[in-house]
Amino acid sequence: VMECSGNGLAFAFGLLSCGQWQGVPLEHVVTFEDTDFVEVIGFDEESRLSNPPPGFYKSGPGASWIFSGKHLRSQNALLALSLAGQALPADNGHPCRLIVPGYFGCANIKWVTEVKLCSGSDPPSAQMVEFAERVGQSRLTTVAEYARPLIPLAAAVCSVDEGFDAEGSKCLQLIGVLWGNCCESGLGPGCPKCCSTLDLSVDIAPGSAADCYPLSTLAYLELPEQPHAWRRWRATLVAPPPGQ
């Protein structure tokens, strides 16, 4: 799953998608150790200033992100050359884009031009500073202090159908998707430690905790083929009393 760090209500939470990327593992192209730091740099025309329409973020020039070698390896970082079996479209980073599964889109550098080793004591790149608050961290002074830009765990309801539970009570059958990271492991929605016991609830009357109805034990419909793809789930919501 690729999610924009600016995904929110203003965009109807639609700035995300699930795609199948193909390419070459980054560690097959650049030799690095777990203790190293690696900067991935992409083309970004610095002579053209950002002039977005109202409601959009204004972006500064330059595109690069610095990662620890340990995290690049654990997340199976990829230099992607194709998407869904087709050559990368220009807007998706053609001819080469970095993909770090489980990380926000701002760290998945497009139009890669250079990869180089650096030090954990180096200052963060301009892009890391620009997106720091959007990925939930403070603006720190060295790259070693920066937390990973992990997508937090989130879920969405995709369909709702009326039905009856095993006791004959009227209920709602909900089907949805789950994505993001449940913990600092970065294992995504397939993490066996957390997601096997996930609890969900539905806020029927926003702002009122008393009307937050728990769902039945979560039933996963399938495991994702890749650990960071979204995971489908099914649950039952017993209908509230008439009039509520």
Disulfide bonds with the S-S distance in Angstrom:
none
